[in-house]
Amino acid sequence: MSALEWYAHKSLGDGIFWIQERFYESGNRANIWLVRGSEQDVVIDTGLGLRSLPEYLYSSGLLQDFGSKEDAGRRPLLAVATHVHFDHSGGLYQFDQVAVHRAEAEALARGDNFETVTWLSDSEVVRAPSPGWRARQFRVQAVQPTLILQDGDVINLGDRQLTVMHMPGHSRGSICLHDKDRKVLFSGDVVYDGSLIDWLPYSRISDYVGTCERLIELVDRGLVEKVLPGHFNTFGAERLFRLASNYISKAGICHKVSTFAMRSLASLALRVTNPRTSP
């Protein structure tokens, strides 16, 4: 299957494109965002990486064609992982320039498929990307990041800047990217319009509460009008406030006890199925 078949996209305007993997039918299917700038383009999360995402970006016309006489003047392309979970980081190996938060840089560099929580089934991939492909073969490949991010860093695209916000809770290295001028938040799995997951290895409820408090502050200060999340549909400031507030209100003792049990089971299953390093 070609990259043009595997992926699909739509424009949200203002240089932002929403890309998805068409034949990965799962709640884990991550949103991939392309943000075009005047001096640099950024891909936020990369999906599973079962087909070449860079090839799709160029062959679809979203970015300058391969083989163009203007190759020497092609804008730099940076792939940013909002965190290293498999559904977001699987395609990072396809990019020359890769950025991730420092808390998860080592896990990515060694291909730690326990920390990437790799969990994929044949039934979720409704058309095989290549003959004979099976989900049990899938692993997040080890990638040496070229840019280590921390809270407050700014990724300069020329005519727009994306500010890194370290927002742990879902994972220890989760980040949001905030376009302050346009009041757009690329939230990864920090927040999306669904049940927030805090029971995976390296999830931490107390961190998540602090993160949700930061999200509420963004809304209260009028700094976010649109959220482009890691899963499902986009939403606005009012929904962001409600999702963050609801999480804080439910993060009591009972929630912590049930989450501990779920994390223990998830960790056991992941340790059995995933090595700590890529082969």
N, C-alpha and C positions, 0 to 999 in steps of 0.2 A: 504494500500500500504506500502511495506517495504521501509526502508531507501535506500537499494540497488537499488530499482526501481526508487525512487524519484530523486536521485543524479546521476551524471556522472562526470568523471574526465579525465584529460590527463596530462601527465608529460611534463614539460618544461625543464627538466634536472636540475642538480645542486641542487637537493632537493626541487624544487618548483613544486607544483601541482595546476592546474586550475580546480576548481570544479564549477558546475552549477546545478541549479534545473531544471530538464528536462521538467517538465510539467507546469512550470510558463512561459508562452509565452507572454512576455511584454518587452517593452523598459526599464521598471524598473527592469528587472531581473538583479540582481547584480552578479558580479564575486566574487567567494570565493577563497581565496588563502591559501594553506597550505605551510608553509616554515619549513622544517625539519632542526634541528640543532643537534650538538653533545651532548648538555646538556639540551636543551629545544626546543619544537616545538611550532609554532605559527600559529594560524588560523586568517587570516585577513578578517574580515567581515563574517557574518554567514547566510545571506539570510533571508528568511521569517521564518524559523524554523518550518515548517509544518510537517516535519519528523525529526528524530534525526540525527543531523550532527555528533556528536561523535560516534554514533553507526555505521554510514557509514564509518567514518575514520578507525575504527578498523576492521569492518567486511569485508571491501574491501581490507584490507591488507596495506593500506597507513601508518597506525600506528600499533603498537603491539596489538595482538588480546586480546579481553576481556577474562578473565579466565585463562590467561597464568600463568604458575608457576613463571614467571619473573615479575609479577605485581608489586612487591615491588620495582623493579628497573626501572619501567617505567619512561620515561622522563616526566617532567612537560609539561602540555599543556595549553597555554595561548590564549584566544580569545581576539583579539583587534578589536574594532570598529573604522573605519576611521571617522565615525560620526554616530549619532543615528537615522537617517532616517530609516523607517520601513523595506525597502528592504535590508538593511545592518545589522540591529540590531535585527531582529525578533527571531533569534536563540540563542541570547546571554544567555538566561535563562537556556540553556542546559549545560552550562560550569561552572565549579567550580571557575576558575580564569578568570576574565574579566577586560579588561583595556579600558579606554575611556579618552578623553581629559577633563580636569577639567571644561571647559565651558559648557559641556553637561552632566556632571556626575549627577547633581541633577535631570535633566529631565529623565534620564534613571532610576534613583533610585525610582522615583515616578510613572513611567509608563506614562509619559506625551505624549499621542497620538496626541496632537496638534503639539508639537515640533518634534515628529517623522514623521509627515506629513503622517500618515497612510491613504492610499487610494488604496483599492484593490477591484477588481470586479470579479464576478464569471466567466466571459468570459476569463479572463487572466489565470485562472487555468484550463487547458484543461482536466485534470484528477483529480478528487477529491482525496486528500490524505487519507481520511477516509470516511466511509459511512455517508451520511447526512451533510457533511461539506459544509458551505456556507461562502462566503467572508465577509458578514456582521458580522460574529462572530469573525473575526480576530482582535486582538489587540497586540501590542508590550507589553510584560509582564514587570513589574517592576523588575529591577535587581540592586542589590547593587554592584557597581564596587569594585574589590579587589585591583586595581591599578589605581591611578589617574595620567594621563600623562600631561606633559607640554613640550613646545618647548625646544629642546636640550636633552631631556631624551634619554637614550640608552637602548634598550631591548637586553639583551645578550643571544644569543642562543648557546654560546660556541665557535663554529667555525665561527660564523658570528654575526654581530651586526646590529641592525636596529635603526637608529636615527630618533626620532620623530621631525617632522616639523609641527608646528601649521600654518595652511594655511586657514584662515577664508575667507568667501565670499559666498560660496554655503550654508554653515551653520556656526554658530559661533564657533563650536568646531571641524571643519574639520581638519584632519591631513593627511600628507603623511608619509610613512616610507621609509627611504633612506638607502639602503645597499651601503655604500660608497665604500667598497672594490671591489664589483662587478659592481658598477655603475648602479644599478637597483633601480627604484623608484616605490613603491606601492602607487598609487595616489588617491585611493578612488574616490570620485566625485569632487575632486579639479580640475581634468582635465581628460578628456576622448575624444575619437575621435568622437565628436558630438557637438551639440549646448549646451553650458554651461548654467546651470540653476541658475539664480540669483534673482528669483522672489518669493521665498518661505518665510514663516516666518523665521526670523533671518538670511536671506540672506542680504548681504550688498555690494553694487557695489564698494564703495571705498576700502573696505577690499579685494575684489576680484582683483582689480587692483594691490594692493600691493603684493598679492599672486602671480599673474602672473609675476610681476617683479622679484620675487624670483625664479620662474621657469626659466625665461630667464637667470638669473644669473647662475643657475646650468648648463645650456647648454653652456653658454659662457665660463665657467670655466672647461668644459669637465668632469663634475661630474656625468652625466647621459648618458647612452647609450641605455637603454631599460626602457619603462614605462609599468607597469602592472596595468591597470586602474580598476575602480569600475564597468564599463560597457563596452561592446563591445570588440573590439580586441586590442591586444598589439600594440605598435608602438615605434618608435625610437626618437632620440634627435631632428632631423630636424623637424619632425611633432610636437613635443612638443613645440619647439620654435615658430612655425607658429600658433598653437592654442592659446598660451599665448599672442603673439603679436597681433593677430586678435581681441582677447577680449579687450585688452587695447585700440586699435584703434577705437572700436565701442562704448566704454563706455562714450559717450558724453551726452549732455542734452536730446536729443530726446530719447535715450535709457533709461535714468533715468526716464523720464516721463512715457513711456510705461510700464516700469518695475514696477513702483509704482502702476499703475492701475491693472496690472496682480497680484501683490502681495496682493492688497486689495481684489480682487475676490477670490484668493486662500485661504487667511486667513478666509474669511467669510465662504466658503464652508467647510473648515477644522474645524472651530469652531462649525458648525452645526452637523457635523458627528462624531467628536472625543472628548472624555472627556479629561480633563487635568490630570487625574490619572487613573490607571488601576483599574478595579473592584476587 
